[in-house]
Every structure is written in C-alpha cells, then in structure tokens.
Amino acid sequence: MPASDREEALRELGRMAMERRENVGLSLEDIFERTRVRVEFLRGIEHGIYKGFPDLVYTKGFVRTYLSVIGAEELKDEFMSWLNKENAPSERRLPPPNVLDKTTYPTKGFKLASHFGLFLVLFLVLAGSGFYVWYSLSNNVIIPRFEPTQQTGAIISDDEDSADVLPALSQDNSFISVLPVSVVSEDQPIPERTEPHLHIKANNTDVWIEVTINGRVVYSNTMKPGSEVSWDLPAIARVRYGRSNVATVTLNGKVLTNASERGTYDYNPDGTFNRVR
C-alpha cells in the first residue's frame, strides 16, 4: 500500500478528531492537563503527522487517551487499523525518556539487578539467623525477656536465673553504665562470699535506692518488699536511700545495723561504712 494513502487517511482522521474536540470546547492545553500527553503529540495526531513520536505501542496509547477525552471512541478502530500498517522494522524506535511528564523508563537489566539484590539480602538475613540459632544452642545461651520499670526506665530481666542487667536510662534519659547485678529470690539464702560484696534487701515496704560504683550509677529504682540486689565491690559503693530503716544491708557477709537511714552512705570493700549526708 502506498505510504501516501496511509498518511492521507491519518490526516483525515485527525481532522475529524480536531472538529470533535472543538465541538466539546476543549483546547489542546486542556487535554494535556487531563492526560499529561504532550501538546506536540496531540497536535501531531490532529494533523496526521507522527514523525518524532515514540514506539508504536506508545503512539496508539496516546491516540486512545486523546479520543477518550474528546468522546470520539468510534474513531478508535479506524485509527488503530491505519497506525498498525506503519509497523515496519526500519521505522521502529525506542521511546525517549519522559514522553509523559511524570513517566521515566527503567534501564535494561533493572529487574535482574533488583531481584539479585533482594535474593542477596534474604540470603544474608537467613544466614545470620541460622548462625545466631546455632551459636545460642551450642553455647546454651538463654535469651531473657526485658521490660522497662516505671520509675527510671531501667531495663531489668524477669528471669531470676539471669545475672545481668541491660544499660538503663538516667534521669536525663541518657544511657548509664550498669555493672553486673545478681537477683536473689526470697527463699534463697545469701551465699557466702570471700570477695568484697554488697547485698541490699527491701524489708516490709517500698524503698527507692540509687547505687553508684566507680562514679557510675549502676542501679536506680524502687525496690518492692522482699526484693534483693547485690554487687561485687571493686571500689566504694555510694548508696542513697529514699526512706529510713526499710532495707537490710549486708556487707562482706555481715549484716550492718544503722546502715540504711534516709540519706547517703559509702560502703567500703574492707567492710566498713559511713554516712556521707
């Protein structure tokens, strides 16, 4: 079929579409605002000039969208018939980037690279999880559950067999260092120790205490009746009590008297203590 026949048919179809657009009172700019198809492409459709258009599949999409907006869907089949006759290999071209104002096209290999990256991440996650489970089982690691206290945000374990406390939050919400603290159940006797050791037990009411060792706050919390905490003493332990005579203090295995009045006390590794204020 001569190319001139095809061009003449597309020009006539474009003229009919333009008349329909004008009859419905729409400008090319109005259609652009609704479809984001560039004005030069819309003008090319109306004049039957398709030079500079992207690949045929995009061109047909522009025509369908344009006809839908102006209410001329009955011209669609004839448009598609004449446009399909252009489909010669020498005339095919790749669409330029940003044919539509808000559209970009992925480069070749995009999906392959994305899938490879996804598989790599999944493999690393599975490998790391498997190694952690293997390490935990082989070393008998117990993972306790932790929850914050109401007073200071100190995070303590509800596992009575655990001897560790995670770093807690100080009064200004910054992390403070925490030395190991042993949690002793009520019916368990205090173990005899030869190294310097401080043990505090709340008696019959709540008592707030703050413990500082080597200049670091290692405990700041309200102890419930019967609860107990203890520390090894590499240096002097300074303890501040919020109430008087509501806690029993044991230093190096010896129960101290008059050692928990309201105020601040220093407990020394040699077994002595003194009230600071």
Order of alpha helices (4+ residues) and beta strands (2+ residues): alpha-alpha-alpha-alpha-alpha-alpha-beta-beta-beta-beta-beta-beta-beta-beta-beta-beta-beta-beta-beta-beta
